[in-house]
Amino acid sequence: MTSPEPERPRVPPTETPPAEGSTSAGISHAEPRRAWGPVPLTLIMLVVALVAIGLLAMAVALMI
């Protein structure tokens, strides 16, 4: 029985390339922030609170 993928010819080992010399240098451009800032989080929490208050008000109005 043959394997579905034939064996590839082996590549002889060669010398590995030298490491980059400037990896310890700083970045050349500013990267954008990856976390949420305080203003967007505050606005989202405000919208969530308003929706929750509205739902509670509708539930109270239905009970009356």
Buried (B, 14 or more C-beta within 10 A) or exposed (E): EEEEEEEEEEEEEEEEEEEEEEEEEEEEEEEEEEEEEEEEEEEEEEEEEEEEEEEEEEEEEEEE
